[in-house]
Amino acid sequence: MTSPAPPGAPIRVLIADDQDMVRTGFRFFLDAQPDITVVAEAADGEEAVALARGTRPDVCLLDIRMPKLDGLEATRLLAGPGVADPMRVVVVTTFDLDEYVYGALRGGACGFLLKDSGPTLLAEAVRAAAAGDSLVSPSVTVRLLRHVTQPPRQAAAPRPASPAGKPTEPLTDRELDVVRLVALGHTNAEIAAGLYVSLSTVKTHLSSVQLKLDARNRVEIAAWAWQHGYAQPRG
């Protein structure tokens, strides 16, 4: 996995979209952030993959519908299973079709945003990806988790990944606290603040949870939590 940017160094971003106006808008907003800089732009998937491999940005923002190579395939080539040094990819698209969400997450994306999510959420997604977290548009998250936790006979489309099964060993109370907050969409920093622990402690708990659940990412952890009743906010 691409190493996080050194403290104080701006987050280096690649933007790939076949629409000039979209790339210009994203660059204008992201370059205005004190901690983010756009280092490359691509108008198609093939160019995006080549530029990403050449410049090694901290975060790649990929559209789904691009010429030559679509964003899902580009994501798989940059972050998918079997990639020796996977990059952090956030898929940003106009389309929130379920198969696109599933394809992006299966392909290794650590975030999925709709273009109408707004610039603030876009910057948050870049920062989350650079920090090793993930961010999915709230409207997408709710539907995604509802889908993966419904009975199989009711599912209308392939699941992104089966929710993790029975833990290899029981989760501790603190690990369950972390899992609940992951399922509710909190970032690592928000979990640390909410539980009054350090960021490194949160990451340690998440690593332990992933191992116990045999989960590949936060989405599978969240799906497990929703399926087994650990996603309700505490009253």
Order of alpha helices (4+ residues) and beta strands (2+ residues): beta-alpha-beta-alpha-beta-alpha-beta-alpha-beta-alpha-beta-alpha-alpha-alpha-alpha-alpha
